[in-house]
Amino acid sequence: MADFHTCKKCGAPLGQDDIAIYKKMVLRTADEFLCIDCLAEYFGVSREAIEAKVRYFRESGTCALFR
Ligand SMILES: [Zn+2]
């Protein structure tokens, strides 16, 4: 896929979940993103808390960002 992004802070390659949760929690129209680790640090929460949100949105099926 041509749609390849890296974390703007640490440069880690990003998956769809990383991008989706960033858009959901930070800025829907963002074109730069943080990985889950850096996003957790940004919000001052644990990585597990972010991953739990990813799971929640994915399983709830109500958010178009998570498919
Ligand atoms: Zn990062």
N, CA, C, O and the ligand as a Tripos MOL2 file, in Angstrom:
@<TRIPOS>MOLECULE
protein
  269   267    68     0     0
PROTEIN
NO_CHARGES

@<TRIPOS>ATOM
      1 N           0.8410   -1.2010    0.0000 N.3       1 MET1
      2 CA          0.0000    0.0000    0.0000 C.3       1 MET1
      3 C           0.8780    1.2530    0.0000 C.2       1 MET1
      4 O           1.9160    1.2830    0.6610 O.2       1 MET1
      5 N           0.4790    2.2520   -0.7130 N.am      2 ALA2
      6 CA          1.2230    3.5050   -0.7530 C.3       2 ALA2
      7 C           1.0080    4.3150    0.5190 C.2       2 ALA2
      8 O           1.7410    5.2660    0.7890 O.2       2 ALA2
      9 N           0.0140    3.9400    1.2860 N.am      3 ASP3
     10 CA         -0.3670    4.6970    2.4620 C.3       3 ASP3
     11 C           0.4720    4.2760    3.6620 C.2       3 ASP3
     12 O          -0.0050    3.5660    4.5470 O.2       3 ASP3
     13 N           1.7360    4.7260    3.6820 N.am      4 PHE4
     14 CA          2.6650    4.3100    4.7180 C.3       4 PHE4
     15 C           3.0500    5.5010    5.5870 C.2       4 PHE4
     16 O           3.4400    6.5490    5.0720 O.2       4 PHE4
     17 N           2.9420    5.3420    6.8990 N.am      5 HIS5
     18 CA          3.2640    6.4340    7.8130 C.3       5 HIS5
     19 C           4.2160    5.9580    8.8970 C.2       5 HIS5
     20 O           4.2750    4.7720    9.2240 O.2       5 HIS5
     21 N           4.9580    6.9100    9.4460 N.am      6 THR6
     22 CA          5.7860    6.6190   10.6130 C.3       6 THR6
     23 C           5.4290    7.6010   11.7230 C.2       6 THR6
     24 O           4.9030    8.6850   11.4730 O.2       6 THR6
     25 N           5.7250    7.1970   12.9490 N.am      7 CYS7
     26 CA          5.4870    8.0450   14.1150 C.3       7 CYS7
     27 C           6.2930    9.3390   13.9900 C.2       7 CYS7
     28 O           7.4880    9.2990   13.6960 O.2       7 CYS7
     29 N           5.6470   10.4810   14.2100 N.am      8 LYS8
     30 CA          6.3630   11.7520   14.0360 C.3       8 LYS8
     31 C           7.3470   12.0030   15.1700 C.2       8 LYS8
     32 O           8.1850   12.8990   15.0730 O.2       8 LYS8
     33 N           7.2540   11.2230   16.2450 N.am      9 LYS9
     34 CA          8.1700   11.4120   17.3630 C.3       9 LYS9
     35 C           9.3340   10.4250   17.3250 C.2       9 LYS9
     36 O          10.4930   10.8380   17.3680 O.2       9 LYS9
     37 N           9.0380    9.1220   17.2460 N.am     10 CYS10
     38 CA         10.1070    8.1220   17.3310 C.3      10 CYS10
     39 C          10.4030    7.4510   16.0000 C.2      10 CYS10
     40 O          11.3830    6.7130   15.8940 O.2      10 CYS10
     41 N           9.5820    7.6890   14.9820 N.am     11 GLY11
     42 CA          9.8750    7.1430   13.6600 C.3      11 GLY11
     43 C           9.4620    5.6960   13.4640 C.2      11 GLY11
     44 O           9.7720    5.0990   12.4340 O.2      11 GLY11
     45 N           8.7720    5.1280   14.4320 N.am     12 ALA12
     46 CA          8.3250    3.7410   14.2990 C.3      12 ALA12
     47 C           7.2800    3.6300   13.1910 C.2      12 ALA12
     48 O           6.4630    4.5330   13.0180 O.2      12 ALA12
     49 N           7.3010    2.5330   12.4430 N.am     13 PRO13
     50 CA          6.2630    2.3250   11.4360 C.3      13 PRO13
     51 C           4.8940    2.1870   12.1060 C.2      13 PRO13
     52 O           4.7720    1.5750   13.1670 O.2      13 PRO13
     53 N           3.8840    2.7520   11.4840 N.am     14 LEU14
     54 CA          2.5510    2.7610   12.0780 C.3      14 LEU14
     55 C           1.6120    1.8080   11.3530 C.2      14 LEU14
     56 O           1.6300    1.7010   10.1270 O.2      14 LEU14
     57 N           0.7960    1.1210   12.1390 N.am     15 GLY15
     58 CA         -0.2640    0.3030   11.5710 C.3      15 GLY15
     59 C          -1.5580    1.0960   11.4840 C.2      15 GLY15
     60 O          -1.6300    2.2430   11.9260 O.2      15 GLY15
     61 N          -2.5520    0.4900   10.9230 N.am     16 GLN16
     62 CA         -3.8540    1.1580   10.7910 C.3      16 GLN16
     63 C          -4.4340    1.5460   12.1440 C.2      16 GLN16
     64 O          -5.0640    2.5940   12.2830 O.2      16 GLN16
     65 N          -4.2140    0.6870   13.1470 N.am     17 ASP17
     66 CA         -4.7550    0.9830   14.4770 C.3      17 ASP17
     67 C          -4.1300    2.2410   15.0680 C.2      17 ASP17
     68 O          -4.8200    3.0680   15.6640 O.2      17 ASP17
     69 N          -2.8030    2.3780   14.8960 N.am     18 ASP18
     70 CA         -2.1180    3.5510   15.4450 C.3      18 ASP18
     71 C          -2.7000    4.8280   14.8490 C.2      18 ASP18
     72 O          -2.9710    5.7990   15.5550 O.2      18 ASP18
     73 N          -2.8840    4.8010   13.5340 N.am     19 ILE19
     74 CA         -3.4040    5.9770   12.8330 C.3      19 ILE19
     75 C          -4.8520    6.2480   13.2370 C.2      19 ILE19
     76 O          -5.2470    7.3920   13.4650 O.2      19 ILE19
     77 N          -5.6270    5.1790   13.3180 N.am     20 ALA20
     78 CA         -7.0440    5.3430   13.6450 C.3      20 ALA20
     79 C          -7.2410    5.9060   15.0540 C.2      20 ALA20
     80 O          -8.0670    6.7930   15.2650 O.2      20 ALA20
     81 N          -6.4740    5.3820   16.0170 N.am     21 ILE21
     82 CA         -6.6830    5.8550   17.3890 C.3      21 ILE21
     83 C          -6.1750    7.2900   17.5320 C.2      21 ILE21
     84 O          -6.7290    8.0680   18.3090 O.2      21 ILE21
     85 N          -5.1390    7.6390   16.7970 N.am     22 TYR22
     86 CA         -4.6530    9.0250   16.8360 C.3      22 TYR22
     87 C          -5.7260    9.9660   16.2980 C.2      22 TYR22
     88 O          -6.0180   11.0000   16.8990 O.2      22 TYR22
     89 N          -6.3050    9.5980   15.1650 N.am     23 LYS23
     90 CA         -7.3700   10.4260   14.5870 C.3      23 LYS23
     91 C          -8.5490   10.5390   15.5440 C.2      23 LYS23
     92 O          -9.1570   11.5990   15.6910 O.2      23 LYS23
     93 N          -8.8560    9.4120   16.1920 N.am     24 LYS24
     94 CA        -10.0030    9.3840   17.0890 C.3      24 LYS24
     95 C          -9.7680   10.2480   18.3270 C.2      24 LYS24
     96 O         -10.6590   10.9820   18.7560 O.2      24 LYS24
     97 N          -8.5510   10.1560   18.9030 N.am     25 MET25
     98 CA         -8.2950   10.7970   20.1850 C.3      25 MET25
     99 C          -7.7000   12.1880   20.0600 C.2      25 MET25
    100 O          -7.8330   13.0010   20.9740 O.2      25 MET25
    101 N          -7.0480   12.4720   18.9460 N.am     26 VAL26
    102 CA         -6.3340   13.7500   18.8380 C.3      26 VAL26
    103 C          -6.9680   14.6440   17.7810 C.2      26 VAL26
    104 O          -7.5140   15.7010   18.1000 O.2      26 VAL26
    105 N          -6.8960   14.2220   16.5300 N.am     27 LEU27
    106 CA         -7.3270   15.1090   15.4570 C.3      27 LEU27
    107 C          -7.7730   14.2750   14.2690 C.2      27 LEU27
    108 O          -6.9790   13.5580   13.6590 O.2      27 LEU27
    109 N          -9.0330   14.3790   13.9570 N.am     28 ARG28
    110 CA         -9.6220   13.5520   12.9050 C.3      28 ARG28
    111 C          -8.9560   13.7750   11.5460 C.2      28 ARG28
    112 O          -8.8640   12.8550   10.7330 O.2      28 ARG28
    113 N          -8.4990   14.9920   11.3100 N.am     29 THR29
    114 CA         -7.9580   15.3380    9.9920 C.3      29 THR29
    115 C          -6.4290   15.3240    9.9700 C.2      29 THR29
    116 O          -5.8170   15.8350    9.0320 O.2      29 THR29
    117 N          -5.8140   14.7420   11.0000 N.am     30 ALA30
    118 CA         -4.3500   14.7350   11.0990 C.3      30 ALA30
    119 C          -3.7190   14.0540    9.8910 C.2      30 ALA30
    120 O          -4.2820   13.1170    9.3260 O.2      30 ALA30
    121 N          -2.5320   14.5430    9.5000 N.am     31 ASP31
    122 CA         -1.7720   13.7970    8.5000 C.3      31 ASP31
    123 C          -0.3800   13.4330    9.0310 C.2      31 ASP31
    124 O           0.4560   12.9150    8.2910 O.2      31 ASP31
    125 N          -0.1400   13.7100   10.3230 N.am     32 GLU32
    126 CA          1.0360   13.2090   11.0200 C.3      32 GLU32
    127 C           0.5220   12.4960   12.2570 C.2      32 GLU32
    128 O          -0.4760   12.9080   12.8490 O.2      32 GLU32
    129 N           1.2020   11.4240   12.6480 N.am     33 PHE33
    130 CA          0.6570   10.5900   13.7120 C.3      33 PHE33
    131 C           1.7120   10.1540   14.7080 C.2      33 PHE33
    132 O           2.9110   10.1990   14.4330 O.2      33 PHE33
    133 N           1.2380    9.7300   15.8780 N.am     34 LEU34
    134 CA          2.1070    9.1150   16.8800 C.3      34 LEU34
    135 C           1.7980    7.6280   16.9640 C.2      34 LEU34
    136 O           0.6590    7.2080   16.7570 O.2      34 LEU34
    137 N           2.8320    6.8280   17.2720 N.am     35 CYS35
    138 CA          2.5850    5.4160   17.5370 C.3      35 CYS35
    139 C           1.8740    5.2890   18.8900 C.2      35 CYS35
    140 O           1.7420    6.2670   19.6250 O.2      35 CYS35
    141 N           1.4290    4.1020   19.2010 N.am     36 ILE36
    142 CA          0.6620    3.9150   20.4300 C.3      36 ILE36
    143 C           1.5000    4.2360   21.6680 C.2      36 ILE36
    144 O           0.9910    4.8010   22.6350 O.2      36 ILE36
    145 N           2.7840    3.8740   21.6360 N.am     37 ASP37
    146 CA          3.6590    4.1860   22.7770 C.3      37 ASP37
    147 C           3.7660    5.6890   23.0100 C.2      37 ASP37
    148 O           3.6280    6.1560   24.1410 O.2      37 ASP37
    149 N           4.0080    6.4380   21.9520 N.am     38 CYS38
    150 CA          4.1640    7.8880   22.0880 C.3      38 CYS38
    151 C           2.8260    8.5570   22.4040 C.2      38 CYS38
    152 O           2.7750    9.5580   23.1180 O.2      38 CYS38
    153 N           1.7580    7.9980   21.8690 N.am     39 LEU39
    154 CA          0.4300    8.5350   22.1610 C.3      39 LEU39
    155 C           0.1000    8.3490   23.6450 C.2      39 LEU39
    156 O          -0.4660    9.2410   24.2770 O.2      39 LEU39
    157 N           0.4560    7.1920   24.1900 N.am     40 ALA40
    158 CA          0.2400    6.9310   25.6110 C.3      40 ALA40
    159 C           1.0170    7.9340   26.4510 C.2      40 ALA40
    160 O           0.5060    8.4520   27.4450 O.2      40 ALA40
    161 N           2.2600    8.2050   26.0440 N.am     41 GLU41
    162 CA          3.0890    9.1720   26.7570 C.3      41 GLU41
    163 C           2.4750   10.5660   26.6520 C.2      41 GLU41
    164 O           2.4490   11.3110   27.6310 O.2      41 GLU41
    165 N           1.9870   10.9120   25.4760 N.am     42 TYR42
    166 CA          1.3720   12.2100   25.2150 C.3      42 TYR42
    167 C           0.1840   12.4520   26.1470 C.2      42 TYR42
    168 O          -0.0030   13.5520   26.6670 O.2      42 TYR42
    169 N          -0.6110   11.4030   26.3470 N.am     43 PHE43
    170 CA         -1.7770   11.5300   27.2090 C.3      43 PHE43
    171 C          -1.4740   11.2080   28.6650 C.2      43 PHE43
    172 O          -2.3350   11.3710   29.5300 O.2      43 PHE43
    173 N          -0.2380   10.7450   28.9460 N.am     44 GLY44
    174 CA          0.1410   10.4100   30.3130 C.3      44 GLY44
    175 C          -0.5800    9.1810   30.8290 C.2      44 GLY44
    176 O          -0.8680    9.0760   32.0210 O.2      44 GLY44
    177 N          -0.8700    8.2520   29.9330 N.am     45 VAL45
    178 CA         -1.5370    7.0110   30.3350 C.3      45 VAL45
    179 C          -0.6580    5.8310   29.9110 C.2      45 VAL45
    180 O           0.3650    6.0120   29.2490 O.2      45 VAL45
    181 N          -1.0680    4.6260   30.2990 N.am     46 SER46
    182 CA         -0.2970    3.4440   29.9300 C.3      46 SER46
    183 C          -0.6100    3.0310   28.5030 C.2      46 SER46
    184 O          -1.6700    3.3560   27.9660 O.2      46 SER46
    185 N           0.3230    2.3100   27.8950 N.am     47 ARG47
    186 CA          0.1040    1.7480   26.5630 C.3      47 ARG47
    187 C          -1.1260    0.8410   26.5540 C.2      47 ARG47
    188 O          -1.8790    0.7940   25.5810 O.2      47 ARG47
    189 N          -1.3080    0.1200   27.6660 N.am     48 GLU48
    190 CA         -2.4560   -0.7840   27.7660 C.3      48 GLU48
    191 C          -3.7780   -0.0180   27.6770 C.2      48 GLU48
    192 O          -4.7520   -0.5160   27.1120 O.2      48 GLU48
    193 N          -3.8060    1.1790   28.2300 N.am     49 ALA49
    194 CA         -5.0370    1.9750   28.1920 C.3      49 ALA49
    195 C          -5.3850    2.3590   26.7580 C.2      49 ALA49
    196 O          -6.5540    2.3550   26.3740 O.2      49 ALA49
    197 N          -4.3630    2.6900   25.9710 N.am     50 ILE50
    198 CA         -4.5940    3.0240   24.5640 C.3      50 ILE50
    199 C          -5.0420    1.7780   23.7970 C.2      50 ILE50
    200 O          -5.9760    1.8260   22.9970 O.2      50 ILE50
    201 N          -4.3570    0.6650   24.0600 N.am     51 GLU51
    202 CA         -4.7200   -0.5750   23.3630 C.3      51 GLU51
    203 C          -6.1450   -1.0010   23.6960 C.2      51 GLU51
    204 O          -6.8570   -1.5310   22.8430 O.2      51 GLU51
    205 N          -6.5540   -0.7680   24.9300 N.am     52 ALA52
    206 CA         -7.9190   -1.0970   25.3310 C.3      52 ALA52
    207 C          -8.9220   -0.2590   24.5400 C.2      52 ALA52
    208 O          -9.9750   -0.7560   24.1410 O.2      52 ALA52
    209 N          -8.5900    1.0110   24.3150 N.am     53 LYS53
    210 CA         -9.4670    1.8750   23.5170 C.3      53 LYS53
    211 C          -9.5480    1.3950   22.0720 C.2      53 LYS53
    212 O         -10.6240    1.3660   21.4750 O.2      53 LYS53
    213 N          -8.3890    1.0180   21.5160 N.am     54 VAL54
    214 CA         -8.3670    0.4830   20.1530 C.3      54 VAL54
    215 C          -9.3070   -0.7130   20.0610 C.2      54 VAL54
    216 O         -10.1200   -0.8110   19.1420 O.2      54 VAL54
    217 N          -9.1820   -1.6260   21.0310 N.am     55 ARG55
    218 CA        -10.0390   -2.8220   21.0380 C.3      55 ARG55
    219 C         -11.5030   -2.4420   21.1580 C.2      55 ARG55
    220 O         -12.3660   -2.9970   20.4770 O.2      55 ARG55
    221 N         -11.7640   -1.4880   22.0350 N.am     56 TYR56
    222 CA        -13.1440   -1.0800   22.2550 C.3      56 TYR56
    223 C         -13.7660   -0.5340   20.9660 C.2      56 TYR56
    224 O         -14.8650   -0.9320   20.5800 O.2      56 TYR56
    225 N         -13.0530    0.3740   20.3120 N.am     57 PHE57
    226 CA        -13.6050    0.9830   19.0990 C.3      57 PHE57
    227 C         -13.7590   -0.0530   17.9950 C.2      57 PHE57
    228 O         -14.7390   -0.0500   17.2510 O.2      57 PHE57
    229 N         -12.7570   -0.9540   17.9010 N.am     58 ARG58
    230 CA        -12.8050   -1.9760   16.8670 C.3      58 ARG58
    231 C         -13.9910   -2.9250   17.0990 C.2      58 ARG58
    232 O         -14.7250   -3.2650   16.1720 O.2      58 ARG58
    233 N         -14.1540   -3.3370   18.3480 N.am     59 GLU59
    234 CA        -15.1960   -4.3200   18.6430 C.3      59 GLU59
    235 C         -16.5870   -3.7070   18.6410 C.2      59 GLU59
    236 O         -17.5720   -4.3810   18.3390 O.2      59 GLU59
    237 N         -16.6630   -2.4130   18.9830 N.am     60 SER60
    238 CA        -17.9800   -1.7790   18.9900 C.3      60 SER60
    239 C         -18.4880   -1.6040   17.5540 C.2      60 SER60
    240 O         -19.6960   -1.5830   17.3160 O.2      60 SER60
    241 N         -17.5540   -1.4790   16.5990 N.am     61 GLY61
    242 CA        -17.9340   -1.4000   15.1890 C.3      61 GLY61
    243 C         -18.6660   -0.1250   14.8190 C.2      61 GLY61
    244 O         -19.1920   -0.0160   13.7110 O.2      61 GLY61
    245 N         -18.7100    0.8460   15.7290 N.am     62 THR62
    246 CA        -19.4910    2.0540   15.4520 C.3      62 THR62
    247 C         -18.6340    3.1600   14.8370 C.2      62 THR62
    248 O         -19.1710    4.1290   14.3010 O.2      62 THR62
    249 N         -17.3130    3.0250   14.9070 N.am     63 CYS63
    250 CA        -16.4530    4.0950   14.4010 C.3      63 CYS63
    251 C         -15.9100    3.7260   13.0290 C.2      63 CYS63
    252 O         -15.3070    2.6660   12.8580 O.2      63 CYS63
    253 N         -16.1220    4.5930   12.0570 N.am     64 ALA64
    254 CA        -15.6990    4.3340   10.6840 C.3      64 ALA64
    255 C         -14.1810    4.2630   10.5460 C.2      64 ALA64
    256 O         -13.6720    3.7410    9.5540 O.2      64 ALA64
    257 N         -13.4470    4.7900   11.5480 N.am     65 LEU65
    258 CA        -12.0000    4.7460   11.4770 C.3      65 LEU65
    259 C         -11.4590    3.3470   11.7450 C.2      65 LEU65
    260 O         -10.3350    3.0290   11.3550 O.2      65 LEU65
    261 N         -12.2500    2.5140   12.4080 N.am     66 PHE66
    262 CA        -11.8020    1.1740   12.7760 C.3      66 PHE66
    263 C         -12.5740    0.1200   11.9930 C.2      66 PHE66
    264 O         -13.7150   -0.2060   12.3190 O.2      66 PHE66
    265 N         -11.9350   -0.4000   10.9660 N.am     67 ARG67
    266 CA        -12.6000   -1.4330   10.1640 C.3      67 ARG67
    267 C         -11.6550   -2.5890    9.9660 C.2      67 ARG67
    268 O         -12.0110   -3.5730    9.3170 O.2      67 ARG67
    269 ZN          6.4280    6.7770   18.5150 Zn       68 ZN68
@<TRIPOS>BOND
     1     1     2 1
     2     2     3 1
     3     3     4 2
     4     3     5 am
     5     5     6 1
     6     6     7 1
     7     7     8 2
     8     7     9 am
     9     9    10 1
    10    10    11 1
    11    11    12 2
    12    11    13 am
    13    13    14 1
    14    14    15 1
    15    15    16 2
    16    15    17 am
    17    17    18 1
    18    18    19 1
    19    19    20 2
    20    19    21 am
    21    21    22 1
    22    22    23 1
    23    23    24 2
    24    23    25 am
    25    25    26 1
    26    26    27 1
    27    27    28 2
    28    27    29 am
    29    29    30 1
    30    30    31 1
    31    31    32 2
    32    31    33 am
    33    33    34 1
    34    34    35 1
    35    35    36 2
    36    35    37 am
    37    37    38 1
    38    38    39 1
    39    39    40 2
    40    39    41 am
    41    41    42 1
    42    42    43 1
    43    43    44 2
    44    43    45 am
    45    45    46 1
    46    46    47 1
    47    47    48 2
    48    47    49 am
    49    49    50 1
    50    50    51 1
    51    51    52 2
    52    51    53 am
    53    53    54 1
    54    54    55 1
    55    55    56 2
    56    55    57 am
    57    57    58 1
    58    58    59 1
    59    59    60 2
    60    59    61 am
    61    61    62 1
    62    62    63 1
    63    63    64 2
    64    63    65 am
    65    65    66 1
    66    66    67 1
    67    67    68 2
    68    67    69 am
    69    69    70 1
    70    70    71 1
    71    71    72 2
    72    71    73 am
    73    73    74 1
    74    74    75 1
    75    75    76 2
    76    75    77 am
    77    77    78 1
    78    78    79 1
    79    79    80 2
    80    79    81 am
    81    81    82 1
    82    82    83 1
    83    83    84 2
    84    83    85 am
    85    85    86 1
    86    86    87 1
    87    87    88 2
    88    87    89 am
    89    89    90 1
    90    90    91 1
    91    91    92 2
    92    91    93 am
    93    93    94 1
    94    94    95 1
    95    95    96 2
    96    95    97 am
    97    97    98 1
    98    98    99 1
    99    99   100 2
   100    99   101 am
   101   101   102 1
   102   102   103 1
   103   103   104 2
   104   103   105 am
   105   105   106 1
   106   106   107 1
   107   107   108 2
   108   107   109 am
   109   109   110 1
   110   110   111 1
   111   111   112 2
   112   111   113 am
   113   113   114 1
   114   114   115 1
   115   115   116 2
   116   115   117 am
   117   117   118 1
   118   118   119 1
   119   119   120 2
   120   119   121 am
   121   121   122 1
   122   122   123 1
   123   123   124 2
   124   123   125 am
   125   125   126 1
   126   126   127 1
   127   127   128 2
   128   127   129 am
   129   129   130 1
   130   130   131 1
   131   131   132 2
   132   131   133 am
   133   133   134 1
   134   134   135 1
   135   135   136 2
   136   135   137 am
   137   137   138 1
   138   138   139 1
   139   139   140 2
   140   139   141 am
   141   141   142 1
   142   142   143 1
   143   143   144 2
   144   143   145 am
   145   145   146 1
   146   146   147 1
   147   147   148 2
   148   147   149 am
   149   149   150 1
   150   150   151 1
   151   151   152 2
   152   151   153 am
   153   153   154 1
   154   154   155 1
   155   155   156 2
   156   155   157 am
   157   157   158 1
   158   158   159 1
   159   159   160 2
   160   159   161 am
   161   161   162 1
   162   162   163 1
   163   163   164 2
   164   163   165 am
   165   165   166 1
   166   166   167 1
   167   167   168 2
   168   167   169 am
   169   169   170 1
   170   170   171 1
   171   171   172 2
   172   171   173 am
   173   173   174 1
   174   174   175 1
   175   175   176 2
   176   175   177 am
   177   177   178 1
   178   178   179 1
   179   179   180 2
   180   179   181 am
   181   181   182 1
   182   182   183 1
   183   183   184 2
   184   183   185 am
   185   185   186 1
   186   186   187 1
   187   187   188 2
   188   187   189 am
   189   189   190 1
   190   190   191 1
   191   191   192 2
   192   191   193 am
   193   193   194 1
   194   194   195 1
   195   195   196 2
   196   195   197 am
   197   197   198 1
   198   198   199 1
   199   199   200 2
   200   199   201 am
   201   201   202 1
   202   202   203 1
   203   203   204 2
   204   203   205 am
   205   205   206 1
   206   206   207 1
   207   207   208 2
   208   207   209 am
   209   209   210 1
   210   210   211 1
   211   211   212 2
   212   211   213 am
   213   213   214 1
   214   214   215 1
   215   215   216 2
   216   215   217 am
   217   217   218 1
   218   218   219 1
   219   219   220 2
   220   219   221 am
   221   221   222 1
   222   222   223 1
   223   223   224 2
   224   223   225 am
   225   225   226 1
   226   226   227 1
   227   227   228 2
   228   227   229 am
   229   229   230 1
   230   230   231 1
   231   231   232 2
   232   231   233 am
   233   233   234 1
   234   234   235 1
   235   235   236 2
   236   235   237 am
   237   237   238 1
   238   238   239 1
   239   239   240 2
   240   239   241 am
   241   241   242 1
   242   242   243 1
   243   243   244 2
   244   243   245 am
   245   245   246 1
   246   246   247 1
   247   247   248 2
   248   247   249 am
   249   249   250 1
   250   250   251 1
   251   251   252 2
   252   251   253 am
   253   253   254 1
   254   254   255 1
   255   255   256 2
   256   255   257 am
   257   257   258 1
   258   258   259 1
   259   259   260 2
   260   259   261 am
   261   261   262 1
   262   262   263 1
   263   263   264 2
   264   263   265 am
   265   265   266 1
   266   266   267 1
   267   267   268 2
@<TRIPOS>SUBSTRUCTURE
     1 MET1         2 RESIDUE 1 A MET
     2 ALA2         6 RESIDUE 1 A ALA
     3 ASP3        10 RESIDUE 1 A ASP
     4 PHE4        14 RESIDUE 1 A PHE
     5 HIS5        18 RESIDUE 1 A HIS
     6 THR6        22 RESIDUE 1 A THR
     7 CYS7        26 RESIDUE 1 A CYS
     8 LYS8        30 RESIDUE 1 A LYS
     9 LYS9        34 RESIDUE 1 A LYS
    10 CYS10       38 RESIDUE 1 A CYS
    11 GLY11       42 RESIDUE 1 A GLY
    12 ALA12       46 RESIDUE 1 A ALA
    13 PRO13       50 RESIDUE 1 A PRO
    14 LEU14       54 RESIDUE 1 A LEU
    15 GLY15       58 RESIDUE 1 A GLY
    16 GLN16       62 RESIDUE 1 A GLN
    17 ASP17       66 RESIDUE 1 A ASP
    18 ASP18       70 RESIDUE 1 A ASP
    19 ILE19       74 RESIDUE 1 A ILE
    20 ALA20       78 RESIDUE 1 A ALA
    21 ILE21       82 RESIDUE 1 A ILE
    22 TYR22       86 RESIDUE 1 A TYR
    23 LYS23       90 RESIDUE 1 A LYS
    24 LYS24       94 RESIDUE 1 A LYS
    25 MET25       98 RESIDUE 1 A MET
    26 VAL26      102 RESIDUE 1 A VAL
    27 LEU27      106 RESIDUE 1 A LEU
    28 ARG28      110 RESIDUE 1 A ARG
    29 THR29      114 RESIDUE 1 A THR
    30 ALA30      118 RESIDUE 1 A ALA
    31 ASP31      122 RESIDUE 1 A ASP
    32 GLU32      126 RESIDUE 1 A GLU
    33 PHE33      130 RESIDUE 1 A PHE
    34 LEU34      134 RESIDUE 1 A LEU
    35 CYS35      138 RESIDUE 1 A CYS
    36 ILE36      142 RESIDUE 1 A ILE
    37 ASP37      146 RESIDUE 1 A ASP
    38 CYS38      150 RESIDUE 1 A CYS
    39 LEU39      154 RESIDUE 1 A LEU
    40 ALA40      158 RESIDUE 1 A ALA
    41 GLU41      162 RESIDUE 1 A GLU
    42 TYR42      166 RESIDUE 1 A TYR
    43 PHE43      170 RESIDUE 1 A PHE
    44 GLY44      174 RESIDUE 1 A GLY
    45 VAL45      178 RESIDUE 1 A VAL
    46 SER46      182 RESIDUE 1 A SER
    47 ARG47      186 RESIDUE 1 A ARG
    48 GLU48      190 RESIDUE 1 A GLU
    49 ALA49      194 RESIDUE 1 A ALA
    50 ILE50      198 RESIDUE 1 A ILE
    51 GLU51      202 RESIDUE 1 A GLU
    52 ALA52      206 RESIDUE 1 A ALA
    53 LYS53      210 RESIDUE 1 A LYS
    54 VAL54      214 RESIDUE 1 A VAL
    55 ARG55      218 RESIDUE 1 A ARG
    56 TYR56      222 RESIDUE 1 A TYR
    57 PHE57      226 RESIDUE 1 A PHE
    58 ARG58      230 RESIDUE 1 A ARG
    59 GLU59      234 RESIDUE 1 A GLU
    60 SER60      238 RESIDUE 1 A SER
    61 GLY61      242 RESIDUE 1 A GLY
    62 THR62      246 RESIDUE 1 A THR
    63 CYS63      250 RESIDUE 1 A CYS
    64 ALA64      254 RESIDUE 1 A ALA
    65 LEU65      258 RESIDUE 1 A LEU
    66 PHE66      262 RESIDUE 1 A PHE
    67 ARG67      266 RESIDUE 1 A ARG
    68 ZN68       269 GROUP 0 **** ****
